[in-house]
Structure formats: structure tokens, C-alpha cells
Amino acid sequence: MSDSSRAAGPAAGRPLDEQVLHRIENGVCWITLNRPEAMNAVTWEQRERLIALLDAASADPGVRAVVLTSAGRGFCAGADLRAGPRTGGGGGRSGERVAGDVARMIRRGAQRLVTAVLDCEKPVVAAVGGTAAGIGAHLAFACDLVVAAESARFVEVFVRRGLVPDGGGAYLLPRLVGPQRAKELMFFGDAVPAADAARLGLVNRVVPDGEVERCAREWAERLAQGPTRAIALAKQLVNASLDGDRAAALAAEAAAQEINMATVDAAEGVAGFVERRTPKFLGR
């Protein structure tokens, strides 16, 4: 069970670190899907590397923002069916599917990937050029900010395959566009151009083709100069507010304030205000 579009087969023999590129510049962790021949459809191995890189970004004090982008003309065509699904253990002795295999595969696969983005303790910016389909669309929607090229498009491709959306799609979309629009996108599976995606609230900024990386860099480096812990706590508060009641949201806000006021950046922010100067945040 997958959300893949028609991707080419996996890149035989290519090292994994060439299929998912990674670098850190000016406090920004750049993660680039690099299988343009497959429209960046995600294999099992790539998914695990993405999860590991996002987890490492959370723990690294030298990383203060993340950009998730891609090489070639597609952002991500979904999960690569031709690479062969892995259930993480399952199937009977003869290899037949048994009850629970599919649910286990989804939990350990697409859901873990989307959750890794949502739970990353650093702000994550998606730089989307070309098509984002299935889990590729959900990967973008899970990011905190989305910059899209004018030629980008987003596709809830699952219905075209007779599948139920996975990768948290039924969780993410109603929170971004409301239940009626979410159903429209999921029931019909039509491609949504970048301009329409921005109008619906799926995208923060649409820029000319060729300007996506520049805009993402500008935003990410600005975030990397900000109070990292305060931004992380604000991200947690916003994400949690969509699932809880008012009392829980206010309690979480008070707890976040308590934690943040003990940071170096909070003290620097107050000092900058009192001294009438621009504060210099260190991410601590």
C-alpha cells in the first residue's frame, strides 16, 4: 500500500548520501532529495535517512533552521513502489500478508516521516519546485513554512490508485484548509497549481521558477538568527493547539513561557529592548 506516483526504479548502486544530500550553512541544515530521474520518489532507505537527519537537526545546537528541498523538476512524486515496500517485520512464514501488516507498514513508514517533520525542534521550510504528490505533498504540508515555484503543483494522488491517503494527510489537510476543501482535494485527486495552493492556505509564498532556493534561504537564515528555543516552543504550541481544548492550550502556553524565560536568548531579548538595541540571539 503506497501513495506513489509512477516513479522510475531506484538508483541502482548509488550511495544513500548521494540520494539525500545534506549540508549545513550559516546555521541552516539543507536536506535535498536527489533522485531526479525518479521525480524524487522516496525509497525506504531515503525515508530512514530523512528521519535521521531531522532528528539530528533537533539535537544539534549548530542547526537553527532546516530547509527541505529537491533536485530536478519534481519535489517528490510520493513513495517509490518499485523500490519494494518494507513492513518492518510481518508476513507469515511463507511470506503471505497477515492482518496488521499494512497498518504496521504505514505507522513505521509514511507516518514516521511526516511526524519527524512535525516534531523537529527547529523550524522547517519546504522549498517546492515541480510536483509534490501523495506523501510528497504531505511532506511539504508538514513543514512550518512552504515556498513554492510558480510551476509547482500539489496532488492528492491516492484516490487515483484506489487508496486511502496516508502519511497523515487526513490529519494535515483539514487543519490547513478545513474539512470541506480537504475532502474535495482527496476525493478528486486533481492537481492544485501553486497559486491555488497559496489561496487555499497550503503554501506561504509563490515565487518565480528559479527563485525558490533564494527565498527559502532568505527565510531560513532569518530564522537561524532568531531565538531558536522560543521558535521551537511556539511551533509546539501551535501544533498542539489544533488537537486540544482551550484550557490545555493555555496551560501549555504558560509552561512554554516558564521554560523559555530561562534561556539566554530570552534574557538577551529583554536586554536589547531595555538598551534600545537589536538583540543578538545565540540559539540558547
HUHUKA-V890839 format. One record per residue. N is the residue number from 1. RES is the residue in one letter. SS is DSSP state (a for helix, b for strand, c for the rest). PHI is phi in whole degrees, -180 to 180 (NA if undefined). OMEGA is omega as a letter, one per 30 degrees, with the letter a starting at -180 (* if undefined). Layout:
# HUHUKA-V890839
[[N,RES,SS,PHI,OMEGA] [N,RES,SS,PHI,OMEGA]]
This chain:
# HUHUKA-V890839
[[1,M,c,NA,a] [2,S,c,-158,l] [3,D,c,-111,a] [4,S,c,-67,l] [5,S,c,-91,a] [6,R,c,-78,a] [7,A,c,-95,l] [8,A,c,-72,a] [9,G,c,-66,a] [10,P,c,-64,a] [11,A,c,-77,a] [12,A,c,-62,l] [13,G,c,81,a] [14,R,c,-79,l] [15,P,c,-59,a] [16,L,a,-62,a] [17,D,a,-72,l] [18,E,a,-95,l] [19,Q,a,-87,l] [20,V,b,-131,a] [21,L,b,-81,a] [22,H,b,-149,l] [23,R,b,-153,l] [24,I,b,-124,l] [25,E,b,-137,l] [26,N,c,53,l] [27,G,c,80,a] [28,V,b,-110,l] [29,C,b,-90,l] [30,W,b,-98,l] [31,I,b,-118,a] [32,T,b,-122,l] [33,L,b,-69,a] [34,N,c,-132,l] [35,R,c,-130,a] [36,P,a,-60,l] [37,E,a,-67,l] [38,A,a,-113,a] [39,M,c,54,l] [40,N,c,60,l] [41,A,c,-59,a] [42,V,b,-92,l] [43,T,c,-88,l] [44,W,a,-58,a] [45,E,a,-64,l] [46,Q,a,-64,l] [47,R,a,-58,a] [48,E,a,-65,l] [49,R,a,-67,l] [50,L,a,-59,l] [51,I,a,-61,a] [52,A,a,-65,a] [53,L,a,-67,l] [54,L,a,-67,l] [55,D,a,-65,l] [56,A,a,-65,l] [57,A,a,-62,l] [58,S,a,-60,a] [59,A,a,-86,a] [60,D,c,-90,l] [61,P,c,-65,l] [62,G,c,-78,l] [63,V,c,-102,a] [64,R,c,-124,l] [65,A,b,-163,a] [66,V,b,-130,l] [67,V,b,-118,l] [68,L,b,-108,a] [69,T,b,-141,a] [70,S,b,-152,l] [71,A,c,-103,l] [72,G,c,85,a] [73,R,c,-96,l] [74,G,b,-130,l] [75,F,b,-71,l] [76,C,b,-167,a] [77,A,c,-84,l] [78,G,c,114,l] [79,A,b,-87,a] [80,D,c,-82,l] [81,L,a,-61,a] [82,R,a,-73,l] [83,A,a,-75,l] [84,G,c,92,l] [85,P,c,-70,l] [86,R,c,-123,a] [87,T,c,-91,a] [88,G,c,75,a] [89,G,c,105,a] [90,G,c,154,a] [91,G,c,88,l] [92,G,c,-75,a] [93,R,c,-61,a] [94,S,c,-89,l] [95,G,c,90,a] [96,E,c,-74,l] [97,R,c,-73,l] [98,V,c,-122,a] [99,A,c,-57,l] [100,G,c,103,a] [101,D,a,-62,a] [102,V,a,-66,l] [103,A,a,-61,l] [104,R,a,-64,l] [105,M,a,-61,a] [106,I,a,-67,a] [107,R,a,-60,a] [108,R,a,-84,a] [109,G,c,-108,a] [110,A,a,-59,a] [111,Q,a,-68,l] [112,R,a,-64,a] [113,L,a,-66,a] [114,V,a,-65,l] [115,T,a,-63,l] [116,A,a,-62,l] [117,V,a,-72,a] [118,L,a,-62,a] [119,D,a,-93,l] [120,C,c,-58,a] [121,E,c,-81,l] [122,K,c,-116,l] [123,P,c,-64,a] [124,V,b,-115,l] [125,V,b,-107,l] [126,A,b,-94,l] [127,A,b,-110,a] [128,V,b,-104,l] [129,G,c,-119,a] [130,G,c,81,a] [131,T,b,-84,l] [132,A,b,-120,a] [133,A,b,-123,l] [134,G,c,58,a] [135,I,a,-63,l] [136,G,a,-64,l] [137,A,a,-66,a] [138,H,a,-68,l] [139,L,a,-61,l] [140,A,a,-68,a] [141,F,a,-65,l] [142,A,c,-76,a] [143,C,c,-70,a] [144,D,c,-76,l] [145,L,b,-137,a] [146,V,b,-127,l] [147,V,b,-108,a] [148,A,b,-126,l] [149,A,b,-73,l] [150,E,c,-57,a] [151,S,c,-87,a] [152,A,c,-68,l] [153,R,b,-150,a] [154,F,b,-123,a] [155,V,b,-134,l] [156,E,c,-83,a] [157,V,a,-77,a] [158,F,a,-55,a] [159,V,a,-62,l] [160,R,a,-67,l] [161,R,a,-101,a] [162,G,c,75,a] [163,L,c,-113,l] [164,V,c,-87,l] [165,P,c,-57,l] [166,D,c,-126,a] [167,G,c,64,l] [168,G,c,74,a] [169,G,a,-60,a] [170,A,a,-73,l] [171,Y,a,-90,a] [172,L,a,-73,a] [173,L,a,-61,l] [174,P,a,-60,l] [175,R,a,-75,l] [176,L,a,-92,a] [177,V,a,-126,a] [178,G,c,91,a] [179,P,a,-65,a] [180,Q,a,-68,l] [181,R,a,-66,l] [182,A,a,-60,l] [183,K,a,-66,l] [184,E,a,-60,a] [185,L,a,-64,a] [186,M,a,-77,a] [187,F,a,-72,a] [188,F,a,-100,l] [189,G,c,67,a] [190,D,c,-74,l] [191,A,b,-71,a] [192,V,b,-108,l] [193,P,b,-62,a] [194,A,a,-56,a] [195,A,a,-62,l] [196,D,a,-70,l] [197,A,a,-62,l] [198,A,a,-66,l] [199,R,a,-63,a] [200,L,a,-77,a] [201,G,c,99,l] [202,L,c,-84,a] [203,V,c,-130,l] [204,N,c,-82,a] [205,R,b,-146,l] [206,V,b,-111,a] [207,V,b,-129,l] [208,P,c,-59,l] [209,D,c,-54,a] [210,G,c,95,a] [211,E,c,-107,a] [212,V,a,-63,a] [213,E,a,-63,l] [214,R,a,-60,a] [215,C,a,-66,l] [216,A,a,-62,l] [217,R,a,-63,a] [218,E,a,-60,l] [219,W,a,-67,a] [220,A,a,-65,l] [221,E,a,-70,l] [222,R,a,-67,l] [223,L,a,-63,a] [224,A,a,-67,l] [225,Q,c,-94,a] [226,G,c,-90,l] [227,P,c,-77,a] [228,T,a,-57,a] [229,R,a,-68,l] [230,A,a,-63,l] [231,I,a,-65,l] [232,A,a,-61,a] [233,L,a,-68,l] [234,A,a,-63,l] [235,K,a,-59,l] [236,Q,a,-62,a] [237,L,a,-64,a] [238,V,a,-64,a] [239,N,a,-62,a] [240,A,a,-71,a] [241,S,a,-64,a] [242,L,c,-77,a] [243,D,c,-114,a] [244,G,c,-116,l] [245,D,c,-91,a] [246,R,a,-61,a] [247,A,a,-61,l] [248,A,a,-66,a] [249,A,a,-65,a] [250,L,a,-69,l] [251,A,a,-66,l] [252,A,a,-65,l] [253,E,a,-63,l] [254,A,a,-63,l] [255,A,a,-65,l] [256,A,a,-64,l] [257,Q,a,-62,l] [258,E,a,-60,a] [259,I,a,-66,a] [260,N,a,-69,a] [261,M,c,-67,l] [262,A,c,-90,a] [263,T,c,-86,l] [264,V,a,-63,a] [265,D,a,-64,l] [266,A,a,-64,l] [267,A,a,-64,l] [268,E,a,-66,l] [269,G,a,-63,l] [270,V,a,-68,l] [271,A,a,-63,l] [272,G,a,-61,l] [273,F,a,-65,a] [274,V,a,-64,a] [275,E,c,-89,l] [276,R,c,56,l] [277,R,c,-138,l] [278,T,c,-76,a] [279,P,c,-69,l] [280,K,c,-112,a] [281,F,c,-84,a] [282,L,c,-112,a] [283,G,c,80,a] [284,R,c,-130,*]]
